[in-house]
Amino acid sequence: MPLILLVEDDVAVSGALSRALTDAGHVVRPVGNAGSALRVIATDPPDLVILDLGLPDMDGLDVLRMLRGISNAPVIVATARRSERDIIRLLDAGADDYVTKPFSSAQMSARINAVLRRGQGTHGPAAAPAGVTVGALHVNPQQRFASIGGQPLQLTKKEFDLLAYLAQRAGRVVSRRELLTEVWQRPDSSGEDQTIDVHVSWLRRKLGESATAPRYLRTFRGVGVMLVDPAQPPAQP
């Protein structure tokens, strides 16, 4: 049975949701603050995390970012924030899904099942390949692991998603619209070029390069981004 880490400081809410999810067949481990949650994630990794943003010791968005630095477990955020800007920030920070308060235990259970199904790769033939190697860079989409020169890369969820998508299309320019549609799941977004530029910049730092001295990531103004083997001759769009 899946182990669910429930991060919720309201004792009444935590108790009711724990009982409902246990009845639905999950094993639930409730904690009431960010510090306890991060310790559990580091020592006894759960299959999924339900994260309330209104924690007493740390802002939930900061917790989410820290969690993404140590775990790839799917995260469902429980939030009272409803604006599109807030939701986009949560998803960009690494949330897999979110529910807005108030919500029913049945809704949360359905969300959990859907996220876990996605994580198990139930689409079969469409599942990602075992691994991609480009120069000294290796990306394994199934294990959500990346390394360069044999050294693991510490990536956020969205940084990994972007790198994996580009790696599987190495040598091809991927348009910004395609990245927004396939990586950010926002096909109708406009004016989001900055989101892509910021994530490319973060990836560059972790790959040991810069915009003025690119190695793996080549950007083509007005076109898109391409991941290349640095040992190969420069490509044209």
N, C-alpha and C positions, 0 to 999 in steps of 0.2 A: 504494500500500500504506500502511496506517495506520502512523504513527510513534508508537512506544511509548516513553515515558520510564520507565526502570526505576530506582527509587531504592532501592538495597540495598547495605549496606556489607560484607556477607559475600561475598568474592570468589568462593568456590566456588559458592555459591547463585546469585549474579549471572551467572556464566559459564554454568552449566547451564541456567538459565531463559532467558537470552539466546539460546543455541543452539536450544533447543526452540521458542521463539516465532518465531525467524527461519525455522526449518524449516516452521512453520505459516503463513508468508507475511507476517509482520510485519517492520517495520524497527524495531530496538531500539537505544535509546541508553542505556547504563547509566551511572549516576553513583553515588558512594559516600557522599555526605553531603548535608545539607539545603541548605547554601550553594550548592553546585554545582547542585542541583535547581532552586532558585528563580531562579538566573541563567539557566539553560536555558529555563525556562518563560517568563521575561520577554523573552528575545531570540529564541528559536526554538520557538514554542509547539507542543507535541506534540498528537496526536489523543487520547491517553489516558495517564494516569499510574498506574503501580503503585508504591505507597508503603509501604515497610516502616517500622513505627513505631519500631523499635529502632536509631535512627541515633546516631552518635557525637557529633554537635555540637548536636543540638536534639531535644526531644521530638517524636515524630511527630504528636501531636495539634496542637501549636503550628504545625508545618510545614503541616498540612492547613488550618488557619485562615488562615495567611499566603498559601498557594497560592490559596485561594478569593478572596482580596482582589485577585488579579491575573489570574486565569484561570477560565474556565468549562469547561475540559477535564475530562471525566469522570475520576474517581479510584477505583481499586480499592485498598483497604487490605489489606496482608498483616500479620496480627497473631497473637500468641499469646494475646491477651486473649479470653476466652470468655464472660464474664458478660454478662447482658442489659444491665446498666447501662452497661458499657463500649461495647458495640455501639451502643446508642442514642446515646451521646455522639459516637461516630464519625459516625453517619449525620446527626445534627443539626449536626455541624461541617462537613458538606459532602461526605462520602464517598458515592459512587454505589453501591458494593457492597463486600464484604469477603470475604476467605478466611482461615480460621484455620490456623495451622501445626500439623503439617506438611501440605503440599498437593502435588498432582502438577502437572506442567506441563500435562497434558491438562485438568485442572480449571481452571487459570488461563486457558488458551486459550479454553475454553468461556465463562468469565465475561467475558473481553474481548469476544468476539463478541457476547454478549448485550447488554452495555452499549453497544457501538457501534451495534448494531441499534436500540436504544431512542433513541439520540442522533440517528439518521438519520430518525426519525419513520416507521417502517415500517408504522404503523397507518393511514396514509392519511387517510381521512375524519375520524378522531378527532384529527388534528393540530391544534395550537393556531392561532388566527387570526393574521394578519400583525401586528396591533397594536391596542391599545386606548388611547383617550385619554379621561381623566376630568379635566376642568378643565385645569390646567397639567401634569398628570401623564400621561406616555406610557409604555406598557409594551409591549414586543415580545417575546412568549414564544418565537418561533422563533429569534430572534437572542440571546435572554436579555439584553436591554438595556432599561434603564429610565432615564427622565430626568424632571426636574421643572423647569419654566420654561426648558427647553432645556439644563439642566446635568445631566450623567450622574450617576446614583446609584451609589455603590459598595456593593453588597449581597453578602452571603454567599449561598451556594446556597439555603439554606432560606429566608432572607429574601426572595429573589427568587421562589421557588416560592409562598410565601404571598401576596406582593403580586400576582403574576400571577393566582393563583386568585381572589383577591378582585376584582381589576380586571375580569376576565371576567364577574363576577357583580355589577358595580357597581349600587348601588341596592337590593340584596337582602341581607337578613341571612343570613349563612352560619353554621350552628350549629357549636359546638365539636366535636361528634361527626363532622360532615362534614369539618371541617378535619383531624382526626386520621386519618380514613379516607383522604381523597384527597390531602392534602399530606404528612402524615407516614407514610402507608401502615401505620397501626397501628389497625385497626378495633376490636380487642378491648382496647385500652388503657383503663385507668381511673386516675383520679387524676392525669391529665396536663394539667390546666388550666394549671398553672404554666408548662409548656412553651410553650403558646400565648401566655400573658400576657407572657412574657419576649420572645418574637419580635415581638409587637405593639409592645411598648415600644421595642425596637431600631428597628423600622421607623418609629415615630413620630419618634424623634430624627432619622433621616435624611430624613424628610419635613418637618422643621422645625416639629413640633408637639409637644404633650404631652397627657397624660391629662386635665389640668385645662383645657386649651385645644385640643381636638381640631379638626382641619380635615377631613382625608381619611378617617381611621379612626374610626368610631363603634362603641363597644362597648355591648352591651345585657346587663346583668347576668342571668345564668341563661339567656340566649338564644344570643348569638353576636356576630359582628363584621360590620360592613358598611363598604364603601368607597363614599364619596360625593363628589360635586362640591361643594367648599366654597361655591360661588356659589349652590347650590340651597338651598331652605328645609330646616331640620332634618327628618329622617325619623323615623317611629315604627316600632317593630318589628312 
